[in-house]
Amino acid sequence: MGVRNDVILVLVVITALSFDFTNGFHDTGNAMATSIATGALSPRAAVALSGLLNLVGAFLSLAVAATIASGLVNTADVTLTVVAAGLAGGIIWNLITWLFGIPSSSSHALIGGVIGATLAAAGGSAVKWHGLTSKVIIPAALSPVIAALVAATGTWLLYRISRNMTTAARSHGFRIG
């Protein structure tokens, strides 16, 4: 039985690295498109910056794993096989949305994959529905509204601050790369 678990563990690690790879190429375009299109960053600088920050984020941020591990599913029902299936689901979703150009969250793909795999393996009682609603669904619904309000406020403030500047001064910026 130990050899079988070791093989599954190796497959989980390989699948996790594959998910991380799809996460990187899936999100880099979304994260860097504006910087490249506006000329703020050259494509080479943007990709280098994105790669560096994704690498740093992989080492520093455990928030997604912690969220998935606590409060969404009964951790006793999460086996290596469930983790592998959840990662595979996240990879497939990343690839489908990337192929069709649909913007989506790799974190939410991973959460959906783990919840789906847990449902398949242990049933609906293994999912903590209240945690799913409060930690994933409500924040996902509210974040665009909050972001729009913050962006509108920031834009309004910038217009107020710069209203007395000349057009030449207002349109001056700097370019990196």
C-alpha positions as CSV (number, residue, x, y, z in Angstrom):
1,M,0.0,0.0,0.0
2,G,2.9,2.4,0.7
3,V,4.3,2.2,-2.9
4,R,0.8,3.0,-4.3
5,N,0.6,6.1,-2.1
6,D,4.1,7.2,-3.1
7,V,3.1,6.9,-6.8
8,I,0.0,8.9,-6.2
9,L,2.0,11.6,-4.2
10,V,4.4,11.9,-7.2
11,L,1.5,12.3,-9.6
12,V,0.0,14.9,-7.3
13,V,3.2,16.9,-7.2
14,I,3.5,16.7,-11.1
15,T,-0.1,17.7,-11.4
16,A,0.4,20.6,-9.0
17,L,3.4,21.8,-11.0
18,S,1.3,21.5,-14.2
19,F,-1.5,23.5,-12.6
20,D,1.0,26.2,-11.6
21,F,2.3,26.3,-15.2
22,T,-1.2,26.7,-16.6
23,N,-1.9,29.3,-13.9
24,G,1.1,31.3,-15.1
25,F,0.4,31.3,-18.8
26,H,-3.3,31.8,-18.2
27,D,-2.9,34.9,-16.0
28,T,0.2,36.5,-17.5
29,G,-1.7,37.8,-20.6
30,N,-4.5,39.3,-18.5
31,A,-2.1,40.9,-16.0
32,M,0.3,42.4,-18.5
33,A,-1.9,43.3,-21.5
34,T,-2.6,46.8,-20.4
35,S,1.0,47.6,-19.5
36,I,2.2,46.4,-22.9
37,A,-0.7,48.1,-24.9
38,T,-0.2,51.4,-23.2
39,G,3.6,51.3,-23.7
40,A,4.3,51.4,-20.0
41,L,6.3,48.2,-20.3
42,S,7.9,46.6,-23.3
43,P,6.7,43.0,-23.9
44,R,10.1,41.6,-22.7
45,A,10.0,43.6,-19.5
46,A,6.3,42.7,-18.9
47,V,6.9,39.0,-19.3
48,A,10.0,39.1,-17.1
49,L,8.2,41.1,-14.4
50,S,5.2,38.7,-14.6
51,G,7.5,35.6,-14.4
52,L,9.4,37.1,-11.4
53,L,6.2,38.0,-9.5
54,N,4.6,34.7,-10.2
55,L,7.6,32.9,-8.8
56,V,7.7,35.2,-5.7
57,G,3.9,34.6,-5.3
58,A,4.3,30.9,-5.4
59,F,6.8,31.0,-2.5
60,L,5.1,33.7,-0.4
61,S,1.4,33.1,-0.8
62,L,-0.3,30.1,0.7
63,A,-3.7,31.9,1.0
64,V,-5.4,29.9,-1.7
65,A,-4.3,26.6,-0.3
66,A,-5.2,27.7,3.2
67,T,-8.7,28.8,2.0
68,I,-9.3,25.5,0.3
69,A,-7.9,23.5,3.2
70,S,-10.1,25.1,5.8
71,G,-13.7,25.9,5.7
72,L,-14.8,24.6,2.3
73,V,-14.6,20.8,2.6
74,N,-14.1,18.3,5.3
75,T,-10.4,17.8,5.3
76,A,-10.7,14.2,6.5
77,D,-12.4,13.4,3.1
78,V,-9.6,15.0,1.0
79,T,-7.3,12.2,-0.1
80,L,-4.3,12.4,-2.5
81,T,-6.6,11.1,-5.2
82,V,-9.1,13.9,-4.5
83,V,-6.3,16.5,-4.6
84,A,-5.1,15.1,-7.9
85,A,-8.6,15.1,-9.4
86,G,-9.2,18.7,-8.2
87,L,-5.9,19.8,-9.7
88,A,-6.8,18.1,-13.0
89,G,-10.2,19.8,-13.0
90,G,-8.5,23.2,-12.5
91,I,-6.0,22.5,-15.3
92,I,-8.8,21.5,-17.7
93,W,-10.8,24.6,-16.8
94,N,-7.7,26.8,-17.3
95,L,-7.1,25.3,-20.7
96,I,-10.7,25.6,-21.8
97,T,-11.0,29.2,-20.8
98,W,-7.6,30.0,-22.3
99,L,-8.5,28.3,-25.6
100,F,-11.7,30.3,-25.9
101,G,-10.3,33.5,-24.5
102,I,-12.6,33.6,-21.6
103,P,-11.2,35.5,-18.6
104,S,-11.4,33.4,-15.5
105,S,-9.6,32.9,-12.1
106,S,-7.2,30.1,-11.7
107,S,-7.8,30.2,-8.0
108,H,-11.5,29.7,-8.5
109,A,-10.8,26.9,-11.0
110,L,-8.7,25.2,-8.3
111,I,-11.4,25.7,-5.7
112,G,-14.1,24.3,-8.1
113,G,-11.9,21.4,-8.9
114,V,-11.3,20.4,-5.3
115,I,-15.0,20.9,-4.4
116,G,-16.1,18.8,-7.4
117,A,-13.6,16.1,-6.6
118,T,-14.7,16.0,-3.0
119,L,-18.3,15.8,-4.1
120,A,-17.5,12.9,-6.3
121,A,-15.5,11.1,-3.7
122,A,-17.4,11.7,-0.5
123,G,-20.7,13.2,-1.4
124,G,-22.5,16.5,-0.6
125,S,-22.0,16.1,3.1
126,A,-18.3,16.6,2.7
127,V,-18.7,20.1,1.3
128,K,-19.1,22.9,3.9
129,W,-21.8,24.9,1.9
130,H,-21.8,27.8,4.3
131,G,-18.1,28.2,4.0
132,L,-18.3,28.0,0.2
133,T,-21.0,30.7,0.2
134,S,-19.2,33.0,2.6
135,K,-15.6,32.5,1.4
136,V,-16.1,32.1,-2.4
137,I,-19.5,33.0,-3.8
138,I,-20.3,36.2,-1.9
139,P,-16.8,37.7,-2.4
140,A,-16.9,36.7,-6.1
141,A,-20.2,38.5,-6.5
142,L,-19.2,41.6,-4.6
143,S,-15.6,42.1,-5.8
144,P,-16.6,43.6,-9.2
145,V,-18.9,46.1,-7.5
146,I,-16.3,47.1,-5.0
147,A,-13.6,47.3,-7.7
148,A,-15.9,49.6,-9.8
149,L,-16.5,51.9,-6.8
150,V,-12.8,52.1,-6.0
151,A,-11.9,52.7,-9.6
152,A,-14.6,55.4,-10.0
153,T,-13.5,57.1,-6.8
154,G,-9.8,57.0,-7.8
155,T,-10.6,58.3,-11.3
156,W,-12.7,61.1,-9.8
157,L,-9.9,62.0,-7.4
158,L,-7.3,62.1,-10.2
159,Y,-9.5,64.4,-12.3
160,R,-10.0,66.7,-9.3
161,I,-6.3,66.8,-8.5
162,S,-5.2,67.3,-12.1
163,R,-8.0,69.7,-13.3
164,N,-5.8,72.8,-13.2
165,M,-2.9,71.2,-15.0
166,T,-2.2,71.9,-18.6
167,T,-3.0,69.2,-21.2
168,A,0.7,68.8,-21.9
169,A,1.5,68.2,-18.2
170,R,-1.5,65.8,-17.9
171,S,-0.5,63.7,-20.8
172,H,3.2,63.4,-19.8
173,G,4.2,60.0,-18.4
174,F,7.2,57.7,-18.3
175,R,8.0,54.4,-20.0
176,I,9.8,51.4,-18.5
177,G,11.8,49.1,-20.8
